[in-house]
Amino acid sequence: MIPLQNLDAGRFDSPAILKRLASASRQLAELKGVATSIPHQGILINTLTIQEAKDSSAIENIVTTHDELFQGDLSPHNSLKPAAKEVLRYRHALWTGFEAVRQTGLLTNNHIVAIQSQLEQNHAGFRKLPGTTLKDGSGNVVYTPPQEPDEILLLMRDLERFINDETLSEADPLIKMALIHHRFESIHPFYDGNGRTGRILNVLYLVKAGLLDTPILYLSRHIIQTKADYYRLLQSVRTDDAWEAWIVYLLTAVERTAAQTITTIHQIRQLLLDTKHRIRKSHKFYSQDLINHLFTHPYTKIEFLQRDLNISRPTASAYLEALCADSFLVKRKVGRTNYFIHPALVSILTEVSGDA
């Protein structure tokens, strides 16, 4: 594999790429701006990253539902189904990477290893044994990634430099994201979790490059809808040097998912303003902290509200019961636990991915 910085940036100036790049850049800039209309950014990070976690995991046939995930936020980890555990680990890994990028301004191999470790719950690090191959649906080997530990380490060091040194390539950051994603998936540096780690790197690179402030672009929705094209185009670059089609594909993913996310944020913001107005009008216990809580946790319970608002358990219970009486929330009893569900918010979030 030649270093990415040795690719002539001029080859990415084709009309097809430049047209799609302009559209994707506009949508991404609008998304970055629209996200600031939600004053409490934890609302978007908590709700939208679970969408990315759910869809990215589904690409690897790890399938769960919003109901399981929202309940999972409130339940002891050992009580969750295996798929829900894996999806929530994805969100935790995304948070781990986001905090590292925010604090250091870098996206290093140490960060990448930490992300994969969170996903897979192991500390195996980069591959040290040969034998890893990529197969198609029929079990045929379609690609053999680098096998030697020294080569894997060398390639990952080259990739780390390309990610963090802006002087190595004149290509636009969105094009660099496409190059980085392809190179990471082709190195396939881990025994497990390469796909999900690579998709986390996509959005973290956009944050590092300043194109987003928070990791709220979930490209996995587009990838899962076009899964066959995704794998076909990955392989076409390896066999035919077909970079243009691959870059156009990922720029299209950015454009479309940014537009969808903008719509979702507008819906959340409108619901937030409406809910804020109605609760303030009807209940003396209204506070901004209460609103933030209701929109950060699509499912909540007494202990969570008690903690976030620093109130007593009886007071938290009374607040939640009053909100149920006015149809802001719906109470559901599962086992011995009462969950309080925010149905209007859940409806917006489930509509995003088509989950019923």
N, C-alpha and C positions, 0 to 999 in steps of 0.2 A: 504494500500500500504506500503510495507516494504521500508525503505530508500535505495536508490540506492547503497550506500556504503556498505550495508549489502549483496549485491550480490557477490558471490565468483568470483573474476576475473578469476580464473582458468577455469571456465566453458566456457569462451570465447576463449579457446585455441584449439578449434576443428580444424581439418584439413581444413574444408570448410571455416571457418572464417579466419584462418591464411593465406590461399592461397589468398583469396580476399583482405585481409588487406594489404598484400605485394604489390599487383597490384595497389590498390587504393592509397597507400602511395607513390609509385613511380610516378604515374600520377600527384598527387597533388604537389609533390616536383618539378616536371618538370614545372607544371603550374606556381608555385610561381616564378621560375627562368625566364621563358619565359615572364612573365608579366613585368619584369624589362627591357625588350628590347624596351618598349615604354617609352621614357624618361618622357613624360608628363602623369602622372598617371590619371589625370582627364579625359583623353580620354577614358580609359577603364572603369573607374567608371561610367561616364555619359552614355556611350553607352551600356555596358554590364548589368548594374543594371536595365536598362529599360527592358531588355530581361527577367530578373528574375521577375520583377514587373508584366510584361504582362502575363507570364506563370503561376505564382503563383496565380494571380487573376483569370485566366481562370479556375483553379481547382475549384474555388468557383462560376463558371458560370458567372464571370464578364468578358465579352468578348469585346475586342476592337481591333483596327488595329494599325500597326506601323505608318501609315499615320496620324491617329488621335492623336497618342501620340507625334510624332515629331512636328506636328502643335501645339499641346497643350503646348509644351515647350515655344512657342512664343506668345500664345494667352492669353487674360485675363481669369482667372480661371472660372469666371461665364459664359463664352461663351462655355465651353466644355460640351460634352455629359457626362451623369452621370458615365458611365463605364470608360471613359478616366480620369475623375477626380479621381476615386477610384484607378486606376493603378498608376497615378502620385503621389497620396498620399502614396502608397506603397513605391515608390522610396524615397520619402521624409522620411518615417519612417525608411527605411534601412539606409539612411544617418545619421539620428538622432542617431540610435544605433551604427553605425560605429564610429561616432565622440566620443560618450561616452566611447566606448571600447578603442579607441586610446588614449584618454586623461587620463583615469583612470586605464587601464589594467584590469578592472573588467567588469562583465556582471551581474548586480544586478536586484533585483525585481523593483526598481525604474526605471531602464532603460527599463525593459520589459513593465512596465505600460506606460511609455512615448511612446514606439513604438506603442502599441495598441491604445493609445489615438490619435496618428497621423493618424493611419489607419481609425479609426472609428469616428474621430472628436467628441469625447465625453470624459468625465472625470469620467466615471462610476467606473473605477478601478475593483478590483476583485469582483466576484459574491457575493452578500449578500442575495439573495432570492433563495429558492429552486425551482425546476421545470425543470431544464435543463436536457435534455436527448438527446442521439444521435440515429438517426433513419437510416434505410436503404432506398433504393430507393422505397420500397413499403410502407413506413411509419411505419414499425415495429421498436419498440425500441430494439436496439442491445446492448446499453451500457448506464448505468446511472453513470455519474461522481460524485465525492463527492458533497454533497449538503449543508453542514453546513459551514457558513463563517469561523468559527474558524478552521475547518479542512482544508479548502482550504488554509488559511493563513499559517498554520503549514506546510502543504505539500510544499507550494511555498518557505517557508524559508529553508526547507530541501534541495529543489532543488537548491536554490541559493548557499547554502554551497557546494553542490556537484559540481556545475559549477566552483566555484572560488577557492576551496581548493584542490590542486592537490594531497595532501597526503591521501585523503579519499578513493582512489581507485588506484590500480596498472594497470588498464585497459588502453590500448592505447587510445589517444585522439579521434581517429576516432570512436572507439567503444563507448567511452563516449558520443560522439555526438549522436549516435544512441539511447543510453539509455536516454539521456536528452530529445531528441525529443519525444520519446515515453511517458516519464513521463509527460512532459508538455501537450501533447495532451490528456492524460488520466485524468490529473487534470482538464483540460478544464476551466481555472480559470476565463475567461471573458464571458460576455453574448454574445459577437460577436467578430469576428476577430481572433479566436484561431488558425485556420489553417494557415493563413497568418503570424501571429506573430510567430508561431512555425517554419515556414520555414525561416523567417528572423533570428531566433535564431541559426539555423543550421550554416549558413555562418559566423555569428558573433562569434560563439564559435570557429570556425576554425581560425579566426583572433586572438581571445584572446589566443588560444593555440599556436600561432606562426606558424601555418601551411600555412597561407596565410597572405600577407601584406595588401591586399585590398579585399573587398567583391565581388569578380568577379566570383564565382562559383555558377551557378544557377541550383540547384538541381531540381527545379520545372519542368524543361523540362522532365526529366526522370519520375517524379511522374505523370505528366499529361498523359504521354504515357503508364503508367502502373497503372492507377488509381485504378482499381479493386484490383490488388495485394496489393497496398499500404494499402487500408482500410481493406482488409482481413488479412494481416499480423499484422497490428496494433491490431486487435481484437483477433488474435490467441495468442498473448502474454498474453492478459488479461484472456482468457479462458483456455489456455493450457500451459502457461509458455514457449511459443515457441520463446525464445530469439534468438536462432541461425539463424532461417530463416529470422527474422526481421533484424538482424545485417548484414547478407549477402546481403539482399536487399538494405540497405542504403549504404553499401560499394560499391556495384555494381553501384549505382547511382553516387557516388563520382567518381569512376573510369571512367565511361562513359562520364559524363558531363565535367570532367577535360580534357579528351582527345578532346572532341568537342570544348571546350573553347581554348585549345592550338591551334587547327587548325584555329579558328576564329582570334586569336591574330596574328598568322603568316600572315594571309590574310590582316589584318588591317595594320600590319607593312610594308608589301610589297607595299601596296597601298600608304601608307604614304611616303615611300622613293621615289616611282615613282613620286608622286604628287609634292613632295618637289623639286626634280630634275627638273621637267618640268616647274614649276612656276618660279623657280630661273633662269632658262635659258631664259624664255620668258618675264618676267615682272620685272621691276625695283622695284616695290613695295613689292617684296618678303620679308618676315620676318618669323622667327620661331613662333612668336605670331600669325601670319596669319595662318600658318599650324596648330598650336594647335587649333585655333578657328574652322577651317573647319572640323577637326576630332572630336571635342568635340560636335559640333552641326550638326547632319545630315541635319537638316533644320535650316536655319538662316534667318536673315533679317537685314536691314540697321542699325537699332538701336543697334542690338547686336554687329555687327562688329565695329560700332562707339565706343561703350563702351569698348570692349575688347582691341582695338588697340589705344584707346585714339586719335581718328582722327575726323575730321569734318564729318557731314552728307554727303555733296557733295563728299568728298573723299571716304568715305565708299561705297557710291552708285557707284562711278566710278570703284572702285576695283571689286565689285560684278558683274557689267555689263561686265567688261573685262574678268572675269573668266567664265562668261556665253558664251561670244563670242568664247572662246577657249575650250568650252565643259567640263570644270571642274565642272561647276554648271549648273542647269536648273532653269529658273525662272517660278514661277507659281503665278498667281494672284487669291487670294481668297477674295472676297468682295473688300475692298479698300486696302488690304494689299498685298504686293509682298513678296513671300517666295522664298528663293534661296536654292535649294535642291542639295545635294551632292550624285548623283545617284550611283556612284561606291561604296561608303560607305553604302548607304541604301541597295544596293543589297547584300552585305556581311551580314548585320544584319538581313535582312528579310529571307535570306537563312537559317540562324541558326534555326529559329523556323518554317520555312515553310510558313510564312505569305506572301501572294501575294500582 
